[in-house]
Amino acid sequence: MSTARQHTMQPLRRTWQGPGFETFGSIFGFVYAFLAVNFLLAAANAPLLLGLALVADPVAAWPFFLLLSVTVAPSLAAAFAAFQSLKEAEGPAVRPVAAFLLGYRHSFRRAAPAGLAAVAAVGFLGIDLAIVQVMPAAAVLVPLIAVALTAVVCVAVTVLAGMVLLPQARTRAILKASLYLAVQRWYLSLAALVLLGIIVAAVLVQPVIGVALAPAPLLFVVWSNAAFAFQAALQEA
């Protein structure tokens, strides 16, 4: 057997090239965007975070913190706008700070009233929950109010995502679609509740560290699920 033939019969060796520059650029883009969004969320909700850091038992003073939470809805819409920009951009083109600030300005007129309505609904249901706990029908009314509270939170977050995904749509149409999607995609609503609960727990335990690390990655999952639900609904329509 000739040397040339032996050489051709040898198996080809595969060499691992390792992650390329684009992979590292994508990872860095996500990490940078998440850190930037966390910082901007903290800045947009500074009074709320300051109160959480100073008050020993925030749960006992929940009406006060509920009033301070009126700033959350516009900042969530801005974070969703930053995630939308992150999805569309690649590598060095990622500009989460500019996307957050632009999204905050564009969505504030609709997101702020929606957040105020959600806060009012949560406050009304929270007072009802505190009242019915001492009533004979508490075993029936408490679960119903708890379900209503979770529904308000799920629909409010979906509405904010819809305002970013469908900026030309009317608020009433987005609200109707959000109510429908919150029920139809109940498993996504359940996942959103779990993720939001983790964020709230992290912020209550360690306000500074919780805000610095937890919100953006978990909110990105919430936004991705909402975007999937809206896109699927539009395709079905």
C-alpha positions, 0 to 999 in steps of 0.5 A: 500500500502506497504512502499516499493511499495510507494518508487518504485512509486516515480518519480526519481529525476534528479540531474544536474552534471554541466560541467565536467573537460573535458568541462572546459579543452576544453574551456580553451584550446580554450581561451589559443590557441586564445590568444597565436595565437593573440600574435604570429600574432602581433609578426610576423607582428610587423612592420605593427602594429607599422606603424598602431599605428604611422600613423594617416591616414593609409588609405591615405598611403595604398601603404606603408601599403600594402608593410608591409603586405607581412608578413601577409600570412606566419603568417596566414598559421601558425595560420591555422596550430595552429587551425589544431593542436587545432582541433586534440588535446584535453585538456592539449595536446593543444600546439598552440605556438609550432604548430604556430612556426612549421607551420610558418617554414613548410609553409613559402616557399610556403605561402610567395610567395603566399602572395607576389603574392596576395599583388602585385595583390591587389596593381595593382588593387588598383592603377587601382581603383584610376585611373578609378575613374576619367574616364567616365566609372567609373560606370562600371569599379569600381564595376568590380575592386572591385569584382576582389579585393574581389576575390583575397583576398578570393582565397589567404586565401583559398590557405593558408588554403589549404597549411595547410590542404593538405601539400603534394599537389602542389601549382598549384593544391591548387590554382586551387581548391581554385579558384573553391571553392571560386566560388562554395562556394560563401557564405563561401567566403562572410562570410570570407570577412565579418570576415576579414573586421571586423578584419581589422576595429578593427585593424585600430581603435585600433591596440593594442586592436584589435590584442589582441582580434579580429583576432584568433576567427574570423580567426578560423571560416574562417579556419573552413569554408575553411576546410569544403570546401576542405573536401567536395570537396575531398569527391565529387571527 
